[in-house]
Amino acid sequence: MSLHLNDGKGAAIIYAANFGEYGIPVPDGGSSYITLEFCPWCGTKLPPSKRDEYFDRLGSDKLEET
Ligand SMILES: [Zn+2]
């Protein structure tokens, strides 16, 4: 999957290292993206998100997300 990110033409797909997620950027001027579970090119199942671990490390008292 990471091979697809490195063609030097500007990424259609981003990798959010903090979360361990691949995503399609949403052009809303922010940093939103749509999380991908599978590689759009080769269909490989991508590694599971580390989002929960990330927020666990930050301290769950900061976010009340369900
Ligand atoms: Zn791939």
PDB file of the backbone (N, CA, C, O) and the ligand in Angstrom, with CONECT records:
HET     ZN  A 101       1
ATOM      1  N   MET A   1       0.834  -1.213   0.000  1.00  0.00           N
ATOM      2  CA  MET A   1       0.000   0.000   0.000  1.00  0.00           C
ATOM      3  C   MET A   1       0.859   1.250   0.000  1.00  0.00           C
ATOM      4  O   MET A   1       0.576   2.180  -0.756  1.00  0.00           O
ATOM      5  N   SER A   2       1.885   1.304   0.811  1.00  0.00           N
ATOM      6  CA  SER A   2       2.685   2.520   0.898  1.00  0.00           C
ATOM      7  C   SER A   2       3.338   2.857  -0.431  1.00  0.00           C
ATOM      8  O   SER A   2       3.677   4.016  -0.673  1.00  0.00           O
ATOM      9  N   LEU A   3       3.522   1.871  -1.295  1.00  0.00           N
ATOM     10  CA  LEU A   3       4.095   2.136  -2.606  1.00  0.00           C
ATOM     11  C   LEU A   3       3.231   3.103  -3.390  1.00  0.00           C
ATOM     12  O   LEU A   3       3.756   3.925  -4.141  1.00  0.00           O
ATOM     13  N   HIS A   4       1.937   3.025  -3.236  1.00  0.00           N
ATOM     14  CA  HIS A   4       1.033   3.871  -4.000  1.00  0.00           C
ATOM     15  C   HIS A   4       1.142   5.337  -3.600  1.00  0.00           C
ATOM     16  O   HIS A   4       0.738   6.220  -4.357  1.00  0.00           O
ATOM     17  N   LEU A   5       1.684   5.599  -2.416  1.00  0.00           N
ATOM     18  CA  LEU A   5       1.726   6.968  -1.904  1.00  0.00           C
ATOM     19  C   LEU A   5       2.921   7.738  -2.438  1.00  0.00           C
ATOM     20  O   LEU A   5       2.964   8.963  -2.330  1.00  0.00           O
ATOM     21  N   ASN A   6       3.882   7.046  -3.006  1.00  0.00           N
ATOM     22  CA  ASN A   6       5.174   7.666  -3.259  1.00  0.00           C
ATOM     23  C   ASN A   6       5.447   7.898  -4.742  1.00  0.00           C
ATOM     24  O   ASN A   6       6.570   7.684  -5.198  1.00  0.00           O
ATOM     25  N   ASP A   7       4.455   8.325  -5.492  1.00  0.00           N
ATOM     26  CA  ASP A   7       4.704   8.576  -6.908  1.00  0.00           C
ATOM     27  C   ASP A   7       5.104  10.027  -7.159  1.00  0.00           C
ATOM     28  O   ASP A   7       5.393  10.391  -8.299  1.00  0.00           O
ATOM     29  N   GLY A   8       5.129  10.858  -6.129  1.00  0.00           N
ATOM     30  CA  GLY A   8       5.629  12.212  -6.246  1.00  0.00           C
ATOM     31  C   GLY A   8       4.692  13.179  -6.964  1.00  0.00           C
ATOM     32  O   GLY A   8       5.092  14.300  -7.278  1.00  0.00           O
ATOM     33  N   LYS A   9       3.480  12.774  -7.223  1.00  0.00           N
ATOM     34  CA  LYS A   9       2.552  13.630  -7.972  1.00  0.00           C
ATOM     35  C   LYS A   9       1.504  14.285  -7.080  1.00  0.00           C
ATOM     36  O   LYS A   9       0.549  14.876  -7.583  1.00  0.00           O
ATOM     37  N   GLY A  10       1.666  14.190  -5.805  1.00  0.00           N
ATOM     38  CA  GLY A  10       0.644  14.691  -4.911  1.00  0.00           C
ATOM     39  C   GLY A  10      -0.289  13.552  -4.563  1.00  0.00           C
ATOM     40  O   GLY A  10      -0.831  12.886  -5.446  1.00  0.00           O
ATOM     41  N   ALA A  11      -0.470  13.336  -3.308  1.00  0.00           N
ATOM     42  CA  ALA A  11      -1.147  12.129  -2.875  1.00  0.00           C
ATOM     43  C   ALA A  11      -2.656  12.237  -3.019  1.00  0.00           C
ATOM     44  O   ALA A  11      -3.264  13.202  -2.555  1.00  0.00           O
ATOM     45  N   ALA A  12      -3.257  11.252  -3.661  1.00  0.00           N
ATOM     46  CA  ALA A  12      -4.710  11.110  -3.641  1.00  0.00           C
ATOM     47  C   ALA A  12      -5.154  10.442  -2.343  1.00  0.00           C
ATOM     48  O   ALA A  12      -6.313  10.526  -1.936  1.00  0.00           O
ATOM     49  N   ILE A  13      -4.202   9.784  -1.718  1.00  0.00           N
ATOM     50  CA  ILE A  13      -4.451   9.079  -0.465  1.00  0.00           C
ATOM     51  C   ILE A  13      -3.443   9.580   0.556  1.00  0.00           C
ATOM     52  O   ILE A  13      -2.266   9.771   0.249  1.00  0.00           O
ATOM     53  N   ILE A  14      -3.913   9.786   1.747  1.00  0.00           N
ATOM     54  CA  ILE A  14      -3.007  10.216   2.805  1.00  0.00           C
ATOM     55  C   ILE A  14      -2.833   9.110   3.826  1.00  0.00           C
ATOM     56  O   ILE A  14      -3.672   8.217   3.944  1.00  0.00           O
ATOM     57  N   TYR A  15      -1.757   9.176   4.547  1.00  0.00           N
ATOM     58  CA  TYR A  15      -1.519   8.257   5.655  1.00  0.00           C
ATOM     59  C   TYR A  15      -1.423   9.072   6.928  1.00  0.00           C
ATOM     60  O   TYR A  15      -0.550   9.929   7.062  1.00  0.00           O
ATOM     61  N   ALA A  16      -2.313   8.806   7.853  1.00  0.00           N
ATOM     62  CA  ALA A  16      -2.313   9.503   9.131  1.00  0.00           C
ATOM     63  C   ALA A  16      -1.526   8.663  10.130  1.00  0.00           C
ATOM     64  O   ALA A  16      -2.043   7.705  10.702  1.00  0.00           O
ATOM     65  N   ALA A  17      -0.271   9.041  10.326  1.00  0.00           N
ATOM     66  CA  ALA A  17       0.624   8.212  11.135  1.00  0.00           C
ATOM     67  C   ALA A  17       0.131   8.087  12.576  1.00  0.00           C
ATOM     68  O   ALA A  17       0.274   7.033  13.196  1.00  0.00           O
ATOM     69  N   ASN A  18      -0.447   9.156  13.102  1.00  0.00           N
ATOM     70  CA  ASN A  18      -0.920   9.100  14.480  1.00  0.00           C
ATOM     71  C   ASN A  18      -1.959   8.007  14.680  1.00  0.00           C
ATOM     72  O   ASN A  18      -1.986   7.326  15.705  1.00  0.00           O
ATOM     73  N   PHE A  19      -2.810   7.859  13.675  1.00  0.00           N
ATOM     74  CA  PHE A  19      -3.915   6.928  13.797  1.00  0.00           C
ATOM     75  C   PHE A  19      -3.621   5.597  13.115  1.00  0.00           C
ATOM     76  O   PHE A  19      -4.358   4.629  13.302  1.00  0.00           O
ATOM     77  N   GLY A  20      -2.553   5.543  12.326  1.00  0.00           N
ATOM     78  CA  GLY A  20      -2.282   4.330  11.570  1.00  0.00           C
ATOM     79  C   GLY A  20      -3.343   4.076  10.526  1.00  0.00           C
ATOM     80  O   GLY A  20      -3.680   2.927  10.241  1.00  0.00           O
ATOM     81  N   GLU A  21      -3.878   5.156   9.948  1.00  0.00           N
ATOM     82  CA  GLU A  21      -4.985   5.036   9.000  1.00  0.00           C
ATOM     83  C   GLU A  21      -4.598   5.597   7.635  1.00  0.00           C
ATOM     84  O   GLU A  21      -3.828   6.552   7.540  1.00  0.00           O
ATOM     85  N   TYR A  22      -5.137   4.996   6.592  1.00  0.00           N
ATOM     86  CA  TYR A  22      -5.087   5.557   5.257  1.00  0.00           C
ATOM     87  C   TYR A  22      -6.435   6.202   4.970  1.00  0.00           C
ATOM     88  O   TYR A  22      -7.471   5.729   5.437  1.00  0.00           O
ATOM     89  N   GLY A  23      -6.416   7.296   4.192  1.00  0.00           N
ATOM     90  CA  GLY A  23      -7.678   7.960   3.920  1.00  0.00           C
ATOM     91  C   GLY A  23      -7.643   8.792   2.662  1.00  0.00           C
ATOM     92  O   GLY A  23      -6.580   9.099   2.121  1.00  0.00           O
ATOM     93  N   ILE A  24      -8.843   9.153   2.202  1.00  0.00           N
ATOM     94  CA  ILE A  24      -9.014  10.058   1.074  1.00  0.00           C
ATOM     95  C   ILE A  24      -9.285  11.445   1.646  1.00  0.00           C
ATOM     96  O   ILE A  24     -10.258  11.631   2.377  1.00  0.00           O
ATOM     97  N   PRO A  25      -8.438  12.421   1.322  1.00  0.00           N
ATOM     98  CA  PRO A  25      -8.632  13.766   1.880  1.00  0.00           C
ATOM     99  C   PRO A  25      -9.961  14.378   1.431  1.00  0.00           C
ATOM    100  O   PRO A  25     -10.379  14.205   0.286  1.00  0.00           O
ATOM    101  N   VAL A  26     -10.610  15.087   2.335  1.00  0.00           N
ATOM    102  CA  VAL A  26     -11.834  15.822   2.019  1.00  0.00           C
ATOM    103  C   VAL A  26     -11.455  17.281   1.814  1.00  0.00           C
ATOM    104  O   VAL A  26     -10.923  17.908   2.730  1.00  0.00           O
ATOM    105  N   PRO A  27     -11.718  17.839   0.625  1.00  0.00           N
ATOM    106  CA  PRO A  27     -11.253  19.200   0.308  1.00  0.00           C
ATOM    107  C   PRO A  27     -12.122  20.279   0.935  1.00  0.00           C
ATOM    108  O   PRO A  27     -12.725  21.088   0.230  1.00  0.00           O
ATOM    109  N   ASP A  28     -12.185  20.288   2.252  1.00  0.00           N
ATOM    110  CA  ASP A  28     -13.003  21.279   2.951  1.00  0.00           C
ATOM    111  C   ASP A  28     -12.134  22.326   3.636  1.00  0.00           C
ATOM    112  O   ASP A  28     -12.618  23.101   4.460  1.00  0.00           O
ATOM    113  N   GLY A  29     -10.853  22.345   3.295  1.00  0.00           N
ATOM    114  CA  GLY A  29      -9.953  23.305   3.896  1.00  0.00           C
ATOM    115  C   GLY A  29      -9.376  22.833   5.218  1.00  0.00           C
ATOM    116  O   GLY A  29      -8.472  23.466   5.762  1.00  0.00           O
ATOM    117  N   GLY A  30      -9.876  21.755   5.726  1.00  0.00           N
ATOM    118  CA  GLY A  30      -9.364  21.192   6.970  1.00  0.00           C
ATOM    119  C   GLY A  30      -8.554  19.950   6.709  1.00  0.00           C
ATOM    120  O   GLY A  30      -8.054  19.735   5.605  1.00  0.00           O
ATOM    121  N   SER A  31      -8.430  19.141   7.722  1.00  0.00           N
ATOM    122  CA  SER A  31      -7.614  17.942   7.595  1.00  0.00           C
ATOM    123  C   SER A  31      -8.465  16.678   7.612  1.00  0.00           C
ATOM    124  O   SER A  31      -7.978  15.597   7.943  1.00  0.00           O
ATOM    125  N   SER A  32      -9.747  16.822   7.251  1.00  0.00           N
ATOM    126  CA  SER A  32     -10.634  15.668   7.261  1.00  0.00           C
ATOM    127  C   SER A  32     -10.266  14.675   6.169  1.00  0.00           C
ATOM    128  O   SER A  32      -9.744  15.048   5.119  1.00  0.00           O
ATOM    129  N   TYR A  33     -10.542  13.428   6.432  1.00  0.00           N
ATOM    130  CA  TYR A  33     -10.366  12.414   5.404  1.00  0.00           C
ATOM    131  C   TYR A  33     -11.300  11.256   5.685  1.00  0.00           C
ATOM    132  O   TYR A  33     -11.762  11.046   6.806  1.00  0.00           O
ATOM    133  N   ILE A  34     -11.559  10.510   4.618  1.00  0.00           N
ATOM    134  CA  ILE A  34     -12.415   9.338   4.719  1.00  0.00           C
ATOM    135  C   ILE A  34     -11.518   8.120   4.906  1.00  0.00           C
ATOM    136  O   ILE A  34     -10.669   7.821   4.066  1.00  0.00           O
ATOM    137  N   THR A  35     -11.716   7.441   5.997  1.00  0.00           N
ATOM    138  CA  THR A  35     -10.846   6.319   6.315  1.00  0.00           C
ATOM    139  C   THR A  35     -11.071   5.149   5.360  1.00  0.00           C
ATOM    140  O   THR A  35     -12.204   4.797   5.033  1.00  0.00           O
ATOM    141  N   LEU A  36      -9.978   4.567   4.932  1.00  0.00           N
ATOM    142  CA  LEU A  36     -10.034   3.408   4.049  1.00  0.00           C
ATOM    143  C   LEU A  36      -9.739   2.139   4.839  1.00  0.00           C
ATOM    144  O   LEU A  36      -8.854   2.106   5.694  1.00  0.00           O
ATOM    145  N   GLU A  37     -10.497   1.108   4.535  1.00  0.00           N
ATOM    146  CA  GLU A  37     -10.207  -0.196   5.135  1.00  0.00           C
ATOM    147  C   GLU A  37      -9.433  -1.093   4.186  1.00  0.00           C
ATOM    148  O   GLU A  37      -8.735  -2.016   4.606  1.00  0.00           O
ATOM    149  N   PHE A  38      -9.570  -0.799   2.873  1.00  0.00           N
ATOM    150  CA  PHE A  38      -8.900  -1.607   1.867  1.00  0.00           C
ATOM    151  C   PHE A  38      -8.160  -0.691   0.907  1.00  0.00           C
ATOM    152  O   PHE A  38      -8.595   0.432   0.651  1.00  0.00           O
ATOM    153  N   CYS A  39      -7.055  -1.163   0.383  1.00  0.00           N
ATOM    154  CA  CYS A  39      -6.322  -0.399  -0.610  1.00  0.00           C
ATOM    155  C   CYS A  39      -7.166  -0.284  -1.875  1.00  0.00           C
ATOM    156  O   CYS A  39      -7.634  -1.293  -2.403  1.00  0.00           O
ATOM    157  N   PRO A  40      -7.369   0.969  -2.376  1.00  0.00           N
ATOM    158  CA  PRO A  40      -8.203   1.160  -3.572  1.00  0.00           C
ATOM    159  C   PRO A  40      -7.585   0.573  -4.827  1.00  0.00           C
ATOM    160  O   PRO A  40      -8.298   0.325  -5.799  1.00  0.00           O
ATOM    161  N   TRP A  41      -6.286   0.345  -4.833  1.00  0.00           N
ATOM    162  CA  TRP A  41      -5.618  -0.142  -6.035  1.00  0.00           C
ATOM    163  C   TRP A  41      -5.536  -1.662  -6.065  1.00  0.00           C
ATOM    164  O   TRP A  41      -5.877  -2.285  -7.070  1.00  0.00           O
ATOM    165  N   CYS A  42      -5.098  -2.241  -4.996  1.00  0.00           N
ATOM    166  CA  CYS A  42      -4.853  -3.682  -5.028  1.00  0.00           C
ATOM    167  C   CYS A  42      -5.794  -4.463  -4.120  1.00  0.00           C
ATOM    168  O   CYS A  42      -5.762  -5.693  -4.105  1.00  0.00           O
ATOM    169  N   GLY A  43      -6.635  -3.756  -3.358  1.00  0.00           N
ATOM    170  CA  GLY A  43      -7.647  -4.453  -2.568  1.00  0.00           C
ATOM    171  C   GLY A  43      -7.140  -5.097  -1.301  1.00  0.00           C
ATOM    172  O   GLY A  43      -7.873  -5.819  -0.624  1.00  0.00           O
ATOM    173  N   THR A  44      -5.886  -4.836  -0.979  1.00  0.00           N
ATOM    174  CA  THR A  44      -5.326  -5.409   0.243  1.00  0.00           C
ATOM    175  C   THR A  44      -6.026  -4.831   1.467  1.00  0.00           C
ATOM    176  O   THR A  44      -6.264  -3.626   1.549  1.00  0.00           O
ATOM    177  N   LYS A  45      -6.349  -5.696   2.408  1.00  0.00           N
ATOM    178  CA  LYS A  45      -6.885  -5.224   3.679  1.00  0.00           C
ATOM    179  C   LYS A  45      -5.796  -4.447   4.394  1.00  0.00           C
ATOM    180  O   LYS A  45      -4.677  -4.927   4.573  1.00  0.00           O
ATOM    181  N   LEU A  46      -6.152  -3.222   4.804  1.00  0.00           N
ATOM    182  CA  LEU A  46      -5.164  -2.368   5.448  1.00  0.00           C
ATOM    183  C   LEU A  46      -5.107  -2.679   6.946  1.00  0.00           C
ATOM    184  O   LEU A  46      -6.038  -3.253   7.511  1.00  0.00           O
ATOM    185  N   PRO A  47      -4.005  -2.292   7.569  1.00  0.00           N
ATOM    186  CA  PRO A  47      -3.881  -2.562   9.006  1.00  0.00           C
ATOM    187  C   PRO A  47      -4.997  -1.884   9.785  1.00  0.00           C
ATOM    188  O   PRO A  47      -5.489  -0.832   9.376  1.00  0.00           O
ATOM    189  N   PRO A  48      -5.395  -2.470  10.890  1.00  0.00           N
ATOM    190  CA  PRO A  48      -6.455  -1.862  11.689  1.00  0.00           C
ATOM    191  C   PRO A  48      -6.045  -0.503  12.226  1.00  0.00           C
ATOM    192  O   PRO A  48      -4.874  -0.259  12.515  1.00  0.00           O
ATOM    193  N   SER A  49      -7.025   0.372  12.354  1.00  0.00           N
ATOM    194  CA  SER A  49      -6.778   1.711  12.864  1.00  0.00           C
ATOM    195  C   SER A  49      -6.238   1.669  14.287  1.00  0.00           C
ATOM    196  O   SER A  49      -6.627   0.823  15.092  1.00  0.00           O
ATOM    197  N   LYS A  50      -5.342   2.592  14.576  1.00  0.00           N
ATOM    198  CA  LYS A  50      -4.854   2.746  15.946  1.00  0.00           C
ATOM    199  C   LYS A  50      -5.512   3.934  16.632  1.00  0.00           C
ATOM    200  O   LYS A  50      -5.035   4.409  17.663  1.00  0.00           O
ATOM    201  N   ARG A  51      -6.610   4.410  16.055  1.00  0.00           N
ATOM    202  CA  ARG A  51      -7.268   5.608  16.583  1.00  0.00           C
ATOM    203  C   ARG A  51      -7.630   5.458  18.067  1.00  0.00           C
ATOM    204  O   ARG A  51      -7.401   6.367  18.866  1.00  0.00           O
ATOM    205  N   ASP A  52      -8.185   4.324  18.414  1.00  0.00           N
ATOM    206  CA  ASP A  52      -8.587   4.128  19.804  1.00  0.00           C
ATOM    207  C   ASP A  52      -7.383   4.175  20.742  1.00  0.00           C
ATOM    208  O   ASP A  52      -7.421   4.800  21.802  1.00  0.00           O
ATOM    209  N   GLU A  53      -6.309   3.493  20.320  1.00  0.00           N
ATOM    210  CA  GLU A  53      -5.094   3.525  21.132  1.00  0.00           C
ATOM    211  C   GLU A  53      -4.575   4.948  21.275  1.00  0.00           C
ATOM    212  O   GLU A  53      -4.123   5.356  22.345  1.00  0.00           O
ATOM    213  N   TYR A  54      -4.648   5.695  20.177  1.00  0.00           N
ATOM    214  CA  TYR A  54      -4.144   7.066  20.190  1.00  0.00           C
ATOM    215  C   TYR A  54      -4.885   7.900  21.238  1.00  0.00           C
ATOM    216  O   TYR A  54      -4.267   8.606  22.035  1.00  0.00           O
ATOM    217  N   PHE A  55      -6.208   7.807  21.224  1.00  0.00           N
ATOM    218  CA  PHE A  55      -6.964   8.613  22.179  1.00  0.00           C
ATOM    219  C   PHE A  55      -6.850   8.054  23.597  1.00  0.00           C
ATOM    220  O   PHE A  55      -6.957   8.798  24.571  1.00  0.00           O
ATOM    221  N   ASP A  56      -6.634   6.757  23.708  1.00  0.00           N
ATOM    222  CA  ASP A  56      -6.376   6.198  25.035  1.00  0.00           C
ATOM    223  C   ASP A  56      -5.119   6.812  25.634  1.00  0.00           C
ATOM    224  O   ASP A  56      -5.065   7.122  26.824  1.00  0.00           O
ATOM    225  N   ARG A  57      -4.107   6.983  24.781  1.00  0.00           N
ATOM    226  CA  ARG A  57      -2.866   7.567  25.265  1.00  0.00           C
ATOM    227  C   ARG A  57      -3.048   9.034  25.643  1.00  0.00           C
ATOM    228  O   ARG A  57      -2.457   9.506  26.615  1.00  0.00           O
ATOM    229  N   LEU A  58      -3.861   9.748  24.880  1.00  0.00           N
ATOM    230  CA  LEU A  58      -4.090  11.162  25.179  1.00  0.00           C
ATOM    231  C   LEU A  58      -4.835  11.344  26.490  1.00  0.00           C
ATOM    232  O   LEU A  58      -4.642  12.338  27.190  1.00  0.00           O
ATOM    233  N   GLY A  59      -5.668  10.402  26.811  1.00  0.00           N
ATOM    234  CA  GLY A  59      -6.509  10.534  27.987  1.00  0.00           C
ATOM    235  C   GLY A  59      -7.938  10.666  27.546  1.00  0.00           C
ATOM    236  O   GLY A  59      -8.306  11.652  26.907  1.00  0.00           O
ATOM    237  N   SER A  60      -8.753   9.685  27.879  1.00  0.00           N
ATOM    238  CA  SER A  60     -10.105   9.645  27.344  1.00  0.00           C
ATOM    239  C   SER A  60     -10.999  10.700  27.972  1.00  0.00           C
ATOM    240  O   SER A  60     -12.126  10.896  27.517  1.00  0.00           O
ATOM    241  N   ASP A  61     -10.526  11.380  29.002  1.00  0.00           N
ATOM    242  CA  ASP A  61     -11.363  12.400  29.645  1.00  0.00           C
ATOM    243  C   ASP A  61     -11.507  13.635  28.758  1.00  0.00           C
ATOM    244  O   ASP A  61     -12.388  14.465  28.982  1.00  0.00           O
ATOM    245  N   LYS A  62     -10.628  13.756  27.737  1.00  0.00           N
ATOM    246  CA  LYS A  62     -10.705  14.930  26.880  1.00  0.00           C
ATOM    247  C   LYS A  62     -11.784  14.820  25.819  1.00  0.00           C
ATOM    248  O   LYS A  62     -12.283  15.830  25.323  1.00  0.00           O
ATOM    249  N   LEU A  63     -12.138  13.611  25.478  1.00  0.00           N
ATOM    250  CA  LEU A  63     -13.084  13.405  24.394  1.00  0.00           C
ATOM    251  C   LEU A  63     -14.176  12.446  24.836  1.00  0.00           C
ATOM    252  O   LEU A  63     -13.909  11.359  25.348  1.00  0.00           O
ATOM    253  N   GLU A  64     -15.395  12.871  24.629  1.00  0.00           N
ATOM    254  CA  GLU A  64     -16.525  11.992  24.921  1.00  0.00           C
ATOM    255  C   GLU A  64     -17.108  11.559  23.594  1.00  0.00           C
ATOM    256  O   GLU A  64     -18.164  12.037  23.180  1.00  0.00           O
ATOM    257  N   GLU A  65     -16.423  10.662  22.939  1.00  0.00           N
ATOM    258  CA  GLU A  65     -16.845  10.225  21.605  1.00  0.00           C
ATOM    259  C   GLU A  65     -17.341   8.795  21.678  1.00  0.00           C
ATOM    260  O   GLU A  65     -16.683   7.927  22.250  1.00  0.00           O
ATOM    261  N   THR A  66     -18.481   8.559  21.109  1.00  0.00           N
ATOM    262  CA  THR A  66     -19.019   7.207  21.112  1.00  0.00           C
ATOM    263  C   THR A  66     -19.237   6.729  19.701  1.00  0.00           C
ATOM    264  O   THR A  66     -19.689   5.603  19.493  1.00  0.00           O
TER     265      THR A  66
HETATM  266 ZN    ZN A 101      -2.144  -1.358  -2.479  1.00  0.00          ZN2+
END
